[in-house]
Amino acid sequence: MKPPTTRLLLCVIALIAATGANTRAERREYSLFGYEPAFEINDRLEIGARIYRFSIRDDRRTGPNGPRNSNPRVNYIGSLWGLDEIQDYIPRLYVQYAFTPYFGAGVSYDRLAAKTLDTPVKEKNWKPGDGDIQIRGPMLYLFARYPNMTRFTPFGELGWIYYYADFKVMDEWASLGPYHRFSVDNTHAYFLGLGLNTALTDRWHVNAYWRRTFEADVDVRVYFRKERLSRKGTFPMDSDVFGLGVSYLF
C-alpha cells in the first residue's frame, strides 16, 4: 500500500486535473453579462482567415433583344452591359473581440474585382469590355452569436465597408484616343453576414460563411477629350459572398 501522504498527494493532483478539464465546459454556461467589464484577451479575442467566392447580383444588363452595345439607357455606361467576377481566393484576415459571450465587434478587409463586358468590335481587336473595375477596403462590424453546449455556434454580422475604387483600362480601349480614360469614385456599403462556427478544439474553429452587401454602387465617368466629360454611369457591385474559414480563440 502507498503511504497516506502519497495517496493524499495523488488525490489532490486528480482533483486539480478534473477541475481544469471542466473549466471550458463551465464557461459555456453563459449568462448575458457573463464577462467581467475589464479588458481581457482570454476567451474574447479571435483571429481568423477566410477564402471567398463572390457573385455580383446585377451582372448583366439586357434589353428586349438581349445584351447590346447600343442600349445606353440600359447598360452600366456606354456599351458596357456585363460584369464578370474575377475570383482570387486570397485569404482575408479578420479580428474580432467579444464584449460578452453573445455580442462583440470585429474588423476585416474586402476586395472585389470584375471584368467589364461588351460585344467585341474590330476597333478593340475583337476583345470584350473596356477594362477591370476593382473595389477594396476595411470592414467594421458587430456580431451576435449563440454559444451552447454543442460544438456548433451560429452567428450573425451587421457591418459597414469603405471601398476604394479604381479602374484599369484595357490597352486596346486606351489606344483609341490620347485622352481616353475612366474615372471612378470611392464608395461605401452595408452588409449582413451569417455563419456557423464548428469547434475542432477549445481554441481552433472552422466556419462556413455567407455575406450580402448593399449599396456598393461605384459612380463612373468616361472622358474621350481632355477634361471634357463624355459619359457617366454606375457599376453596381452589390454581391453575395460565400466563404470557408479557420480561426483561433485566445
C-alpha positions in Angstrom: 0.0 0.0 0.0 1.1 3.6 -0.7 1.9 5.8 2.3 -1.0 8.1 3.3 0.9 11.2 2.2 1.4 9.8 -1.2 -2.2 8.9 -1.6 -3.3 12.3 -0.4 -1.0 14.0 -2.9 -2.4 11.8 -5.8 -5.9 12.8 -4.7 -5.1 16.5 -4.8 -3.5 16.2 -8.3 -6.5 14.3 -9.6 -8.9 16.9 -8.2 -6.9 19.7 -9.9 -6.8 17.9 -13.2 -10.6 17.3 -13.0 -11.2 20.9 -12.3 -9.1 22.1 -15.2 -10.8 19.6 -17.6 -14.2 21.1 -16.7 -13.2 24.7 -16.9 -14.2 25.1 -20.6 -17.5 23.3 -20.1 -18.3 25.5 -17.2 -17.5 28.6 -19.3 -20.2 27.6 -21.8 -22.9 28.1 -19.2 -23.0 31.8 -20.1 -25.3 34.5 -18.9 -25.9 37.6 -20.9 -23.3 39.5 -18.9 -21.1 36.5 -18.3 -17.8 38.5 -18.7 -16.3 40.9 -16.3 -16.2 44.5 -17.7 -12.4 44.6 -17.6 -10.5 44.3 -20.9 -9.2 40.8 -21.3 -7.8 38.6 -24.1 -8.5 35.1 -23.0 -11.7 33.7 -24.5 -12.5 37.0 -26.0 -10.0 37.8 -28.8 -10.3 35.7 -32.0 -8.2 35.9 -35.2 -9.1 34.1 -38.3 -8.9 34.0 -42.1 -11.4 33.0 -44.8 -11.3 32.3 -48.5 -14.2 33.6 -50.5 -16.1 33.2 -53.7 -18.4 36.0 -54.7 -21.2 36.6 -57.1 -22.3 40.1 -58.4 -26.1 40.2 -58.2 -26.6 42.7 -61.1 -24.0 41.3 -63.5 -25.9 41.6 -66.8 -28.0 44.4 -68.4 -30.2 43.3 -71.2 -32.8 45.0 -73.4 -35.7 43.4 -75.4 -33.1 41.9 -77.8 -30.6 40.8 -75.1 -27.3 42.5 -74.2 -26.3 45.0 -76.8 -23.7 47.7 -77.1 -26.4 50.1 -78.4 -28.5 50.2 -75.2 -27.1 53.2 -73.4 -30.2 53.7 -71.3 -30.0 50.1 -70.1 -26.2 49.5 -69.9 -24.0 50.4 -67.0 -22.2 53.1 -69.1 -21.9 53.4 -72.8 -21.6 50.0 -74.5 -20.8 48.1 -71.2 -23.6 45.6 -70.4 -21.8 42.9 -68.3 -19.6 42.3 -65.3 -17.7 39.0 -64.9 -16.3 38.3 -61.4 -12.5 38.0 -61.0 -12.0 35.4 -58.2 -8.7 35.5 -56.4 -9.1 33.1 -53.4 -6.6 35.0 -51.3 -7.4 34.5 -47.6 -8.9 37.6 -45.9 -7.9 38.1 -42.3 -10.4 39.2 -39.6 -10.0 40.1 -35.9 -12.9 40.2 -33.5 -13.4 40.8 -29.8 -16.3 39.5 -27.7 -17.6 42.1 -25.1 -20.0 39.4 -23.8 -20.4 35.8 -24.7 -23.1 36.8 -27.1 -22.0 40.1 -28.6 -18.8 41.7 -30.0 -17.2 43.7 -32.7 -14.7 43.0 -35.5 -12.6 44.3 -38.3 -11.7 42.8 -41.7 -10.7 43.6 -45.2 -12.6 43.1 -48.5 -11.6 43.2 -52.2 -13.8 42.5 -55.2 -12.9 42.9 -58.9 -14.8 42.3 -62.2 -14.1 42.5 -65.9 -16.4 44.7 -67.9 -18.1 43.2 -70.9 -19.5 44.5 -74.2 -19.9 42.9 -77.6 -16.4 42.7 -79.2 -15.8 45.1 -82.1 -12.9 45.4 -84.6 -11.7 48.7 -83.1 -10.6 46.9 -80.0 -9.2 43.9 -81.8 -12.4 42.0 -81.1 -11.7 42.0 -77.4 -14.7 42.4 -75.0 -15.0 45.1 -72.4 -13.0 48.3 -71.7 -11.1 47.1 -68.6 -11.5 45.9 -65.0 -13.2 47.6 -62.0 -11.8 46.9 -58.5 -13.0 47.9 -55.1 -11.2 47.2 -51.8 -11.2 48.5 -48.2 -11.7 48.0 -44.5 -14.8 46.3 -42.9 -16.2 47.1 -39.5 -18.9 45.0 -38.0 -20.9 44.0 -34.9 -21.6 40.3 -34.4 -24.1 38.2 -32.3 -23.7 34.5 -31.6 -25.4 31.8 -29.7 -22.9 29.7 -27.6 -24.3 26.4 -26.4 -23.2 23.0 -25.1 -22.5 21.7 -28.6 -19.5 22.3 -30.8 -21.7 24.3 -33.3 -22.1 28.1 -32.7 -24.3 30.0 -35.2 -23.5 33.7 -35.6 -24.6 36.8 -37.5 -22.9 40.1 -38.5 -24.1 43.6 -39.4 -21.4 45.9 -40.7 -20.1 48.7 -43.0 -17.4 48.8 -45.6 -15.5 51.7 -47.1 -14.4 50.8 -50.7 -11.5 52.5 -52.6 -12.3 52.1 -56.3 -10.1 52.0 -59.3 -10.5 51.1 -63.0 -7.7 49.5 -65.0 -8.4 50.3 -68.7 -7.7 47.8 -71.4 -4.8 48.8 -73.7 -6.9 48.4 -76.8 -9.5 50.8 -75.4 -6.9 53.3 -74.3 -5.3 53.3 -77.8 -8.4 54.6 -79.4 -7.5 58.2 -78.3 -4.8 60.1 -76.4 -7.3 61.4 -73.8 -9.4 58.2 -73.3 -9.8 57.5 -69.6 -12.1 56.2 -66.9 -12.7 58.0 -63.6 -14.4 56.2 -60.7 -15.5 57.4 -57.2 -14.8 55.6 -53.9 -18.0 54.3 -52.2 -19.3 52.5 -49.2 -21.6 49.7 -48.5 -23.5 47.9 -45.7 -23.6 44.2 -45.2 -25.4 41.3 -43.5 -23.5 38.1 -42.7 -24.5 34.7 -41.4 -22.3 31.7 -40.4 -21.7 28.6 -38.4 -18.6 28.0 -36.3 -17.5 24.5 -35.6 -15.1 23.8 -32.7 -12.2 21.4 -33.6 -10.6 22.0 -30.2 -11.1 24.5 -27.4 -9.2 27.1 -29.4 -9.3 26.2 -33.1 -12.5 26.6 -35.1 -13.6 26.3 -38.7 -16.6 28.1 -40.1 -18.9 28.4 -43.1 -19.9 31.9 -44.0 -22.3 33.9 -46.2 -22.5 37.7 -46.7 -24.6 40.1 -48.7 -23.6 43.7 -49.4 -25.9 46.5 -50.2 -25.5 50.0 -51.9 -22.0 49.2 -53.2 -22.5 51.4 -56.3 -19.4 52.9 -58.0 -20.1 56.1 -60.0 -18.0 56.2 -63.2 -17.3 58.8 -65.8 -15.6 58.5 -69.2 -13.6 61.1 -71.0 -12.8 61.0 -74.7 -11.4 64.5 -74.8 -9.2 66.3 -72.4 -11.1 67.3 -69.3 -14.4 67.0 -71.1 -17.0 64.6 -69.7 -18.4 62.3 -72.4 -20.4 59.7 -70.4 -21.3 58.8 -66.9 -22.9 55.8 -65.2 -22.7 53.3 -62.3 -21.2 49.9 -61.7 -23.4 48.0 -59.2 -21.0 45.9 -57.1 -23.6 44.5 -54.6 -22.6 40.9 -54.1 -23.3 37.6 -52.4 -20.1 36.2 -50.8 -19.6 32.6 -49.7 -16.6 31.6 -47.6 -14.8 29.0 -45.6 -12.5 29.9 -42.7 -10.4 28.9 -39.8 -9.9 30.9 -36.5 -8.0 30.8 -33.3 -9.5 31.9 -29.9 -7.0 33.2 -27.4 
